[in-house]
Amino acid sequence: MNAPEVLEPSPHSARAWVIVALLLTAATACGFLLDRYVSLTSQAMLYVLAVVIAAYKLDWIESAVCAVGAVTALNFFFVPPRWTFEVENQEHFIALATMLVVALVISHLATGIRRETEMARLNERRARQLQGLASDLSNATTAQEVLALGQAALDVAFAGPCSLALTHDGKEPDPATGLAASVRDGMRCCMAEAAVLGPGTGRWPGLNAWYLPLGDKGHMTGAACVEPALASDESGRAHAKALCTLLAQALWRLRLTASMLAAQGEAQRQQLQSTFLAAISHDLRTPLAAIVGAASSLQTQRDKLSPSEQERLLGSIAGEAAYLSTVTENTLQLVSLSSSAQELKRDWESMEEIVGAVLARVRQRDPGRRIKSRVPEGLPLVKADPVLLGQLIGNLLDNALKYSDGAIELTVSADAQALTVSVKDRGPGIPEAEHKTLFEPYARSDQSGQRGAGLGLALCRAIAEAHGGQLSLRTRAGGGSNFSLILPIEAQQPATELS
């Protein structure tokens, strides 16, 4: 539909009366041309034909006037005595009266059929509009999209002006819509009563528009103002209600979806917190017990212990404390990345500097110099949080030191779209079946034989995703694992200063 679909009586324009005059003139002219060859009855049929055409093309008033004019013209021009309005005998009078009744009946029936045909076509167009609107609303993802679709549908279906407004509290239209005070008052009342107001509704019949709520009591999402509003236009009012019902359902669906997503997010957050607490209570109890036991032994039996025993207990305390520090830091970082809605504070960073800082720290735990690095010069800069990226690479290197015995390769490469950091080892490897679950919190490979909360790789993946990248694992040919961090490279690199 490209124009307003309002069914109203057409005005009695000059064009309609011209058509009536032309039809009567044409019937009279044909009657004179056939006067020598046909009877009065045949001439009367010419006027009946003119009445039928007028009834099919024009409204009731014009077609009725055409019927009366046809009988009058037949009497004046062709019924003896001609050129007068007198009727010579009773038969002619009865024929004229019968023709007038027949002409009026034909006019009435034809007008009714035409009106029913127009109504059927209008209902068909309205049904197609409802079907199309329902399809479009099913793809809408925001209230503003629904509002735009609804406004367009009302503007097409009615002559207007039509207004549409949402509500946030179920009582007041959104003030940002800039509605007139009278329209705002009407919308407020229709939402309060949860009923249609205006002509033909029994509520506020003196209004010049229909005010329709979007929703019902307890589920009000907005209101609409539709013009023109005629009390007799029941079909138009029903169509407006159907449009508003579709809009209300779409808006309520969006609200339910938002509430469902919020509930799911809250449930996931609660589950994550519960999982973290369970992990802390389980994985931290053992090192805490070891620290307390070793410290208690040093405090109560120091004089009875040999220097080697004392060193062993002190080493146990230091090792367990370092383990606790690592688990706590990983837990806090993972909670922050998983539940925080704030974006990372990233800046342009050099991967050479990040890798160099990580190697300086990790090689203190690598006396055998097993880590071999290959970082080319001139790598593009990446927008990143250097502390988090350093923690990611450090965790991967620590895992490689723990779970493998041979050389460890740390390589960095780049192409036009991405920068790749790979950590390769020659350990026992990880079965393919565990690749997907290995990055989940508290998941560890059965091949590791190590204790731990299993937070390291989960934290690494969370850091990678927070930077818009990805962390993947592949099994190396000949044994071992290859962890690859892929970070996107910004197309616009910062300008380098000339020294």
N, C-alpha and C positions, 0 to 999 in steps of 0.2 A: 504494500500500500504506500502510495506516495502522496496522498492527499487525505484530509480529514474525512472520516467515514461517518458522518452524521446524517440521519434520515429525517429530513424536515420537509414540510410542504413547500414546493417551489413558489416564488412570488408570481402574482398575476401580472407578468411583464407585458410590455407592448408587443413583444415578439409573439407571445401566445395568441393575442387577439388578432394579429396579422395573419397567423396560420388559420384561425377560424374563418376570417374573411376570405382567404384564398380558397379554402376547401368549399365554402358555400358558392363562391364565384365559379369555381371549376365545375361543380355539380350542375349549376344553372346553365353554364355554357354548353356542357355536354347534353343537357336536356333539350336545349334549343337545336343543337346539331342533329339530334336523333328524333326530333319532334314528328317528322313525317313518317318515320319507320317503326316507332314503338308506341306502346300504350302508356297511359298515365301510371299504371302500376310499375312498369319498367323505369319510368322517370323517377318515381318515388324511391326505387332501389338505389339510384345514383346518390340521392341524399342520405339514404341509410348508410351507404358506403362511406360517405364523408363523415357521418357521425361516428362510425366505427374507427376510422383513422384518427379522428380527434380524440376519442376516448383512449386510444392506445398511446398517443403521443402527449396528451395534455392532461391537466388535473381535472377534478370533478366539475368545478365551476365552469371552466372553459368548454368542456365537453357537453355539459347540460345546456349552456347558451347555444352551442352549435346545434344541438338537437332541436331546441325551440326555433332557432333561425331556419333550420332545414324545413320544418313543417310550414313555417310562415312563407318561405320562398316558394315552396311547392304550391301552396294555396294561391299566392299572388300571381305567379307566372304561368301556371299550367292547369289549375283546377278551374273549370268554367264556373262563372264568367271570369275570363282572364283579366289581369291587370286591376283586379279588385280583391278585397279581403272577404267578399261575400262567398257563401257556399250555395251552389245551385240546388242541390238535393241532399236528402238525408244520407244517402250512401257515401257521397263524398265527405260529408261531415264525419261519419263514422270512420272512414278510411284515414282521414287526417288525425282524428283523436287516437286511433289505434297506432298509427305511425309515431305519434308523439310519445305514447307510452312505451312502445317498443324501443324507440330511440333512447329514451331516458334509461330504460332497463339495461340496454346494451352499454350505454355510457357508464352506468353504475358498475355493472359486472366487469367491464374491461378495465375500469379504473381500479377496482379491487384486485383483479388479477395482476395488473401491472405493479400495484403496490406490494402485493405478496411476493412477486418475483424479485422486486428490488430488495425487499426485506430478506428473502432467501439468499440473494447474492451478498448482501451486507453481512449476514450471519456467517456465510462461508468465509468471507474475507476476515471477519473477526476471529473465527475459529483458527484460520491459518496464522493470524497474528499471535494468538495465544500459544499455538504450537511452536512458532519460531521464538517467541519470548522465553518460553520454558526451556528450549534448547540452549539459548544464549545464557540464561541465568544459571544453568547447570555448570557452565564453564567459568562463571564469575568467581573471583577469589577475594574480592574486597567489597566493602559496603559502597564505596564510591563507584565501582563498576556497576553494581546493581542500581544505584541511584541514576546513573547516566542511561542505562538501558530502560529503566522505568519512565524517565522523563521523555525519552525519544518515543516510546510506545504510546504514551498519553498524547503527545503532540501530534502523532500520526492518526490516532483514533478519534480525536475530538478537535473541534475548531479552536478551542482555547480562548484565553490563555489558561494553561494548566500548570499547577505547582506541585512540587514533591519535596518533602523534608523528612529527615530522620530525627530520631529522638534518642537521647542517651539515658534518660531517667524514666521514660514511659509517660511523661506528663507534658513536657515542653518541647516544641520543635527546635531544632538546632538553630541558634541565632545567626550562625554564619551564612544561612541561606538568603538573608536579606528580604524576607517576606513583608508584605504590607500588613499593617496592624489588624485589619479586618480578616485577612486570610489567616494570620497567626491565631486569632481568637477562635475562628471556626475550626482550625485543626486541633487546637487545645481542647475544645468542647467535644469533638468527635472522638478524640483519644480518651477523654475522661468517661464518656458514655459507651465507648467501644461499639459504636453504631454509626450508620450512614446518616448524615444530616442533609436537608435540602428538599427541593420540590419533589413531591410524590413519595416521600418517605414517612410522612406523618410527624417528622421532627423538624422544627424550624422551616416550615414550607415557604416562608417569605424570602428565603435566601435566593440569590441568583446563581448559585453554584452548588454542586454536590461536594460534601466533605467526607472523605472515606478514610477510616483508620487502617493502618497496616498491622494486622494482628488482632488479637483479642485480649481480654483482661489478663494481666499477668505476663503477657508475651507481646507487648506493644513495641513496635520498632519504628513507627513513623506515621505520617498521614499524607493524604493527597487532596488537592482541590481541583475539580474538573468542571470546565465550562465548555459549551453552554449546558444548562440544566433545565430540561423541560419535564414537567410532571407527567406528561403523557408518554415520554420516551422511556418506557420500562426496559426495552431491549438495550438502550444505551447505558442505562444505570446498571443493568446486570453485567454488561461488558466491563464497565469501569470497576465494578466489584471483583470480577474475575481477574482483571489485571492486577489490582491491589492485593488480591489473595496470593498470586504468584510471587509478587515482590516481597510480601511478608514472609512467605515460606523460604524464599532465597535468603533474606536477611537473617531469619531465625536459624537457618542451616549454618550460615557463617558464624553466628554467635555460638552455636553448639559446637561447631568444629574448633573454634578458638578455645572454648572452655575445655573441650576434650584434650586438645594439645597441651594446654596449660596443666591439666590434671596429669597427663602422661609425663610431662616434664617434671612436675613435682614428685610423682611416684618414682621416676628414675633417679631424681636427686636424693630422695629418701633412701632408695635402695642402695645407691652409691655410698651414701654416708654409713648405712648399716654395714655394708660390705667392708668399708674402710675400718670401721670400729671393730668388726669381727677379726679382720686381718691384724690390726694392731694388737688386740688382746691375745691373739694366737702366736703371731710371729715375733712379738717383742717380749713375751713372757720368758722364753728360754734364755736369750742374752741377758736380760735383767737378772734372772736367777743366777746365771754364771757370774755376773759382775758382783752381785751381793755376796755370793758364796766366797769368791776369791778375796774380796775386800774384808769380809768377816774373818777369814783365815789369817790374813795379814795382820789384822787388828788384835786378834786374841792369841795367835800362836806364832808371832813373828820370831820370838827368841828360839823356838824349837825348830824352825825351818832353816834349811840350808840356803846359802845364797842362790844356788841354781833353782831351788823350789820357789824362792821369792821372785826371781826373775820370770819364771814361768807364769806365776800368778799375775804379776804386773803386765806381762805380755797378753795374758788372757783378758785382763780388764781393758787394756788399750784396744785389742782387736774387737772385742764385743762392743765397746763404746763406738768405734768407727763404724761397725755394722749398723748399730742403732742410728747413728747420724745419717748414714746413707738411706736407710729405710724411711726415716722420718722426712728427710728432704724430698725423696721421691714421692712419698705420700702427699705431702703438702703441695708439691708442684702439680701432681696429677689432679688433686681436688680443685686447685685453682684453675687449671686449663679445662676441666670437665664441666664446672659449674658456673664459671664467670662469664658474664655477657659482655665484658669489656674487651676491646681489641688490644692486641699486644702493641707496645710502644716500640716500633721498629725504625731503624735508620739504615743508611747505606753502610754496609760492612764488607771488609775484605776477607774472603775465605782463607787466604794464606795466613792472616793474622790469627783468625779463630783456631785454625788447625795447629799453628805454632804454639799458642797458649795451652791448648789441650795436651799436646805432646810434652810440653815442659812439665805439666803436672803428672801425667800418667807414667812417664819414664822413671819417676821416682819409685814406682811399683814394678818396674821392668828392668831389673839389674842385668838381665841377659840380653838386653837390646834386641828383643824379638820383633818389635814393631819397625817395619820398614815403610817409610812414607815417600810418596811421589806427588808433589804439588807443583804444577807448572806455573810459570810467571805470566802476568798479564791476564789473569782470570777476570771476568766481569764481576762487578759488585752486586751484592744481593741485599734486599731490604729485610733485615732480620733483627732479632734480639740476640746479641752475641752470647749472653750468659746462657740462655736456653739452648742455642745451637751447640755451644761448648759442652753443656751437660749431656746432650744427645750423643755427640761423638764420643765423649768420655765414657758414657755407659756402654756403648758398643765395643769400645776398646777394652774396658774392664771385663766384659763378658768373654771376649775373645781370649784374654789372658787367663781367665778362670777355667774355661772349658776346652782349651786346646794347648798343645805342647810345642808345636812347630812355629814357623815364622808367621807373622801377621802383616798383611799388606793394607796400607791406608793410601788410597788414590783419590785424586780429585780431577774431574774432567768437565768440559763444558761444550755445548753446541749453541746454536742460535736461539733455542727456546729454553733450555734448562741447564742447570749445573748439578752434577752428580758426585756424591761423596760415597765411596765404597770401602767397607771394612771386610777383608777376606781372611779366613783362617783355614787350617787343615785339621780341625778337630774331628770328633766322631760324626758330626753332622746331625741334622734334625730330620726326622721322618716327614715325608710330604703330607701325611695326614694331620700333622700338628702345625703346619705352617699358618693356617687360618686362625687357630685359637691361641697361638703363641703370643700374640700382641694384646690379648685380653688381660685385664687386671687379675693378678693372682694365678695366672696360668704359667706353668713351667714345663719344660720338656722332661719327659721321663728318662731321657738319656743323660741329663745333667748330673744327677747324683749329688746335687748341691742343695743346701737349704736356702730359704729366702721367701719373701712375700710375692715374688713374681711381678714387681711393679716396674722394673727397669725398662723392658720393651714396651709395655703399655704407655709409660711416660714418653718414651722416644717417639712412638707413633702420634701421641697427642701433640707433641711439640712440632712434628713435621706437618700435621694437618693444620695447626694454628698458623703456620707460615705459608699455607696454600700448597704445600708439597705432599709427598707420599714416601712412606718407608716400606720397602719390600724385602723379601728373603728368597734367595735361590740356593739350591744345592749345587756345589761346585763339582765339576768333573774330576774324578780322582779322590773325592772326599773333602769334607769341609763345608763351610757356609759362606755366603756372600750377602751381607746386609748392604742395601743401597738406599741412600737418601737422595731424592730428586727434588730440587727446588726450582721454581720458575724464575726466569731472568726477565726483569723489567725491560721493555723495549727502549724506554728513555733512560739512558744512563746519565748520572751526574757529570757535569763538565769537570775535567781534571785541570787543576791549576798548574801553570807552567812555572817552574822554579827559576 
